[in-house]
Amino acid sequence: MKRILVTNDDGIYSDGLSALASALESIGEVTVVAPATEQSASAHSLTLTRPLRVRRLGERQYSVDGTPTDCVTLALTKLLADSLPNIVVSGINYGPNLGDDVTYSGTVAGALEASVFGLPGIAFSLVTRNKFDFTHAAAFAAELTGKVLATGLPEGTILNVNVPAGPIRGARLTHQGIKIARSEIIEGVDPRGRPYFWIGEQQSSWKEDEGSDYAAVALELVSITPLRTDMTDYRALEFLRNASELQLNG
């Protein structure tokens, strides 16, 4: 039987996590290792300045007072070291992770950490900001995870999957889109008279590009984008190597 590690960034008690884990039980043995509290926008961060606490909440279910990356790292090096999973699945996130948002996303980071350990990873997000019904997204997640378990992924690659709310109308392989964003900054004064700034929701649009993740979800199609931890811009690397003004010795 295939072994599946499930994590997220919305926390161990998230409905999206519960729906995902339940759906994946149909294709393998599921172990959940997820943050004790919400870790949205934690990106691919590790906790290095304090110890981490792990609580066993049930059979194959653990909470960690850290980030999604902490959860996967602890699972693969300690909790599941004697019986490593075949894949890491992260989500289902409350809201989309499209375009540049993947750099902030703790959901995506959970899957990215899998690739650091040489495992395939998939991140699932539900494209809605209200009325969160994870039924259809969870069923699609189980179907796609089964296919990846059967076929594998290129080394170092994960899939970032954004699923529109409601019945699945189709899916499209996409590339990461480009967001045009402006963050709403809320300014105020706390009860002790100290000023503060609070980063709120972004007001955003995106660059028109029919092959992007944004374009797919705008058509109410599932967007499946392959991502890598290797962030090298190989086109720019080749350009810089050939630019006479930037010739380097050595």
C-alpha positions as CSV (number, residue, x, y, z in Angstrom):
1,M,0.0,0.0,0.0
2,K,1.2,3.5,-0.9
3,R,2.0,5.8,2.0
4,I,0.9,9.4,1.9
5,L,2.0,12.3,4.1
6,V,-0.6,15.1,4.3
7,T,0.1,18.6,5.6
8,N,-1.3,22.2,5.2
9,D,-0.8,25.8,6.3
10,D,-4.4,26.4,7.7
11,G,-3.8,24.2,10.7
12,I,-4.6,20.7,11.9
13,Y,-8.3,21.5,12.5
14,S,-8.9,22.8,8.9
15,D,-11.9,21.4,7.1
16,G,-9.8,21.4,3.9
17,L,-7.2,19.2,5.5
18,S,-9.8,16.8,6.9
19,A,-11.5,16.5,3.5
20,L,-8.2,15.9,1.7
21,A,-7.0,13.2,4.2
22,S,-10.3,11.4,4.0
23,A,-10.3,11.4,0.2
24,L,-6.8,10.1,0.1
25,E,-7.6,7.2,2.4
26,S,-9.1,5.5,-0.7
27,I,-5.7,5.2,-2.4
28,G,-3.2,4.7,0.4
29,E,-2.2,4.9,4.1
30,V,-2.5,8.5,5.2
31,T,-0.5,10.2,7.9
32,V,-1.3,13.8,8.8
33,V,1.4,16.1,10.2
34,A,0.1,19.6,10.2
35,P,0.7,23.0,12.0
36,A,-1.0,23.3,15.4
37,T,-2.2,26.8,14.3
38,E,-2.7,28.7,11.1
39,Q,0.5,29.4,9.2
40,S,-0.8,31.1,6.1
41,A,1.9,33.1,4.1
42,S,4.7,31.4,6.1
43,A,6.3,30.5,2.8
44,H,9.2,27.9,2.8
45,S,10.4,28.8,6.3
46,L,12.0,26.7,9.0
47,T,11.8,27.5,12.7
48,L,15.4,27.8,13.9
49,T,15.1,30.1,17.0
50,R,13.1,27.9,19.4
51,P,12.3,24.2,19.9
52,L,9.3,22.6,18.3
53,R,6.6,20.7,20.1
54,V,4.8,17.7,18.5
55,R,1.5,16.3,19.8
56,R,0.1,13.0,18.7
57,L,-3.6,13.5,18.3
58,G,-4.6,10.1,17.0
59,E,-3.4,7.2,15.0
60,R,-1.2,8.6,12.2
61,Q,-2.2,12.2,13.2
62,Y,0.3,14.8,14.6
63,S,0.3,18.5,15.2
64,V,3.5,20.6,15.2
65,D,3.7,24.2,16.6
66,G,5.6,25.3,13.6
67,T,5.4,25.9,9.8
68,P,4.4,23.5,7.1
69,T,8.1,23.1,6.2
70,D,8.8,22.2,9.9
71,C,6.0,19.6,9.7
72,V,7.3,17.9,6.6
73,T,10.9,18.0,7.8
74,L,10.1,16.5,11.2
75,A,7.9,13.9,9.5
76,L,10.5,12.7,7.1
77,T,13.5,12.8,9.4
78,K,11.9,11.7,12.7
79,L,8.2,10.7,12.9
80,L,8.1,8.6,9.7
81,A,11.8,8.0,9.3
82,D,11.4,4.2,9.5
83,S,8.5,4.1,6.9
84,L,8.9,7.1,4.6
85,P,5.9,8.2,2.5
86,N,5.8,7.8,-1.3
87,I,4.3,11.3,-1.7
88,V,3.6,14.5,0.2
89,V,0.2,16.2,-0.4
90,S,-0.5,19.7,1.0
91,G,-3.9,21.4,1.4
92,I,-6.6,21.9,0.7
93,N,-6.0,25.6,1.1
94,Y,-8.7,28.2,1.9
95,G,-8.4,30.3,-1.2
96,P,-6.2,30.2,-4.3
97,N,-2.4,30.1,-4.7
98,L,-1.8,31.6,-8.1
99,G,1.0,33.5,-9.8
100,D,3.4,35.2,-7.5
101,D,1.5,34.0,-4.5
102,V,3.3,30.7,-4.6
103,T,6.3,32.4,-3.1
104,Y,4.3,33.3,0.0
105,S,2.3,30.2,0.3
106,G,2.8,27.8,3.2
107,T,0.6,25.2,1.3
108,V,3.0,25.2,-1.7
109,A,6.0,25.1,0.7
110,G,4.8,21.9,2.3
111,A,4.9,20.3,-1.2
112,L,8.2,21.9,-2.0
113,E,9.8,20.5,1.0
114,A,9.0,17.0,-0.3
115,S,11.1,17.7,-3.4
116,V,14.0,18.7,-1.1
117,F,13.9,15.1,0.2
118,G,13.6,13.6,-3.3
119,L,9.8,12.9,-3.0
120,P,7.0,14.0,-5.3
121,G,4.7,16.7,-3.8
122,I,1.4,18.2,-4.7
123,A,-0.2,21.4,-3.3
124,F,-4.0,21.8,-3.6
125,S,-5.9,25.1,-3.1
126,L,-9.6,25.9,-3.5
127,V,-10.3,29.0,-5.6
128,T,-12.9,30.8,-3.6
129,R,-13.1,33.3,-0.8
130,N,-16.4,32.2,0.6
131,K,-18.7,29.2,1.0
132,F,-15.9,26.6,1.2
133,D,-17.1,23.2,0.0
134,F,-14.1,20.9,-0.4
135,T,-16.1,17.9,-1.7
136,H,-15.2,18.2,-5.4
137,A,-11.7,19.4,-4.8
138,A,-10.9,16.5,-2.5
139,A,-12.2,14.0,-5.0
140,F,-10.1,15.5,-7.7
141,A,-7.1,15.6,-5.3
142,A,-7.4,11.8,-4.7
143,E,-7.7,11.1,-8.5
144,L,-4.6,13.2,-9.4
145,T,-2.6,11.9,-6.5
146,G,-3.3,8.4,-7.6
147,K,-2.1,9.2,-11.1
148,V,1.2,10.8,-9.8
149,L,1.8,7.8,-7.6
150,A,1.5,5.6,-10.6
151,T,3.5,7.7,-13.1
152,G,5.8,9.7,-10.8
153,L,7.1,13.3,-11.4
154,P,10.4,14.5,-12.8
155,E,13.0,14.8,-10.0
156,G,12.7,18.1,-8.1
157,T,9.3,18.9,-9.4
158,I,6.0,19.4,-7.6
159,L,2.5,20.3,-8.8
160,N,0.7,23.4,-7.7
161,V,-3.0,22.7,-8.2
162,N,-5.8,25.3,-8.0
163,V,-9.4,23.9,-8.1
164,P,-12.4,26.1,-8.7
165,A,-15.3,25.7,-6.4
166,G,-18.1,23.3,-7.5
167,P,-18.1,20.3,-9.8
168,I,-15.0,19.8,-11.9
169,R,-15.4,21.1,-15.4
170,G,-11.9,20.1,-16.7
171,A,-8.2,20.7,-16.0
172,R,-5.4,22.4,-17.8
173,L,-1.6,22.3,-17.5
174,T,-0.5,25.8,-17.0
175,H,2.5,28.1,-16.1
176,Q,2.7,30.5,-13.3
177,G,1.0,33.7,-14.1
178,I,2.0,37.3,-13.4
179,K,0.0,39.3,-10.8
180,I,-0.4,43.0,-10.8
181,A,-0.9,43.7,-7.1
182,R,-1.3,46.5,-4.6
183,S,-1.4,45.5,-0.9
184,E,-3.9,47.2,1.4
185,I,-2.1,48.5,4.4
186,I,-4.3,49.2,7.5
187,E,-2.8,51.8,9.9
188,G,-4.0,52.2,13.5
189,V,-3.1,52.7,17.1
190,D,-3.2,49.9,19.7
191,P,-4.7,50.3,23.2
192,R,-1.3,51.4,24.6
193,G,-1.1,54.2,22.1
194,R,1.5,52.6,19.9
195,P,1.1,52.9,16.1
196,Y,0.9,49.7,14.0
197,F,0.5,48.6,10.4
198,W,-1.5,45.6,9.3
199,I,-1.1,44.1,5.8
200,G,-4.5,43.4,4.5
201,E,-6.0,41.9,1.4
202,Q,-4.3,42.6,-1.9
203,Q,-6.1,44.4,-4.7
204,S,-4.9,42.6,-7.7
205,S,-5.3,41.8,-11.4
206,W,-3.2,39.7,-13.7
207,K,-1.3,39.9,-17.0
208,E,-3.4,38.5,-19.9
209,D,-1.9,35.2,-20.8
210,E,-4.0,32.3,-22.0
211,G,-1.5,29.7,-20.8
212,S,-1.3,30.9,-17.2
213,D,-2.9,29.5,-14.0
214,Y,-5.0,32.7,-13.8
215,A,-6.5,32.1,-17.2
216,A,-7.4,28.5,-16.4
217,V,-9.3,29.3,-13.2
218,A,-11.0,32.3,-14.9
219,L,-12.5,29.6,-17.2
220,E,-13.4,27.6,-14.1
221,L,-10.9,24.9,-15.0
222,V,-8.4,23.3,-12.6
223,S,-5.0,24.7,-13.0
224,I,-2.0,22.3,-12.7
225,T,1.4,24.1,-12.6
226,P,4.7,22.2,-12.3
227,L,7.1,24.1,-10.0
228,R,10.7,23.4,-8.9
229,T,12.9,24.4,-6.0
230,D,15.6,25.3,-8.5
231,M,14.9,29.0,-9.0
232,T,17.7,29.6,-11.5
233,D,16.7,31.7,-14.5
234,Y,18.5,29.7,-17.2
235,R,17.6,32.1,-20.0
236,A,19.0,35.0,-18.1
237,L,22.1,32.9,-17.2
238,E,22.8,32.2,-20.8
239,F,22.2,35.9,-21.7
240,L,24.6,37.0,-19.0
241,R,27.3,34.5,-20.1
242,N,27.1,35.9,-23.6
243,A,27.0,39.6,-22.6
244,S,30.4,41.1,-23.4
245,E,29.9,43.8,-20.7
246,L,29.6,41.2,-18.1
247,Q,32.5,38.9,-18.9
248,L,34.0,37.5,-15.7
249,N,37.4,35.9,-15.1
250,G,37.6,32.6,-13.5
